[in-house]
Amino acid sequence: MAFTIVDGYERGAERLRARLKAACEPGAGFAEQIETALRTALALFAAEPELGRLLTIRPFAGEEEAIDCYLRWQAYGGEVLRAAAARDPAAHVHPSFVEPALIAGICWRISQHLQAEEAERLEAVLPDLLELVFVTYFGAERAGQLVRAA
């Protein structure tokens, strides 16, 4: 059986999902889970930049099946993010398209560093990613407090 980009993407996305699930404490608050998830993903992609490229850049190489995988996993990530936010009474509620858009924004920001061969600097983007998510759910003032505390 020939290895395809879809096979690789599915395996890579499942690895990331398992790593994030293992890292995030079930009883932790939303902001803490976001910080843990982003730190975990950035550390994984810094250690394995090819995996990061596979999940954030490679789907856009023109294969429709790869884009479909990316969009499916993006929607899944959006659902997980939305469910986590719903458990925090302070988090703003948004239309359902917001969470997949946030996931896409996070992927785009990570891909910038991976395209520039700067995987070793990925973890430095954490404050920007936290701000992106926290502003969306808590507004600018609270987001600033949460980012400074991270």
MOKAKA-V287464 format. One record per backbone hydrogen bond with DSSP energy under -1.0 kcal/mol. NH is the residue of the N-H (numbers start at 0). CO is the residue of the C=O. Records with the same first field share a line. If there is no record, write none. Layout:
BEGIN
NH: CO + CO
END
This chain:
BEGIN
7: 3
8: 4
9: 5
10: 6
11: 7
12: 8
13: 9
14: 10
15: 11
16: 12
17: 13
18: 14
19: 15
20: 16
21: 17
22: 18
23: 19
27: 24
32: 28
33: 29
34: 30
35: 31
36: 32
37: 33
38: 34
39: 35
40: 36
41: 37
42: 38
43: 39
44: 40
45: 41
46: 42
47: 43
51: 47
52: 48
53: 49
54: 50
55: 51
56: 52
57: 52
59: 56
60: 57
66: 62
67: 63
68: 64
69: 65
70: 66
71: 67
72: 68
73: 69
74: 70
75: 71
76: 72
77: 73
78: 74
79: 75
80: 76
81: 77
82: 78
83: 79
84: 80
85: 81
87: 84
90: 87
91: 136
97: 94
100: 96
101: 97
102: 98
103: 99
104: 100
105: 101
106: 102
107: 103
108: 104
109: 105
110: 106
111: 107
113: 109
114: 110
115: 111
116: 113
117: 112
120: 117
121: 118
123: 120
124: 121
125: 122
128: 124
129: 125
130: 126
131: 127
132: 128
133: 129
134: 130
135: 131
136: 132
137: 133
138: 134
142: 138
143: 139
144: 140
145: 141
146: 142
147: 143
148: 144
END
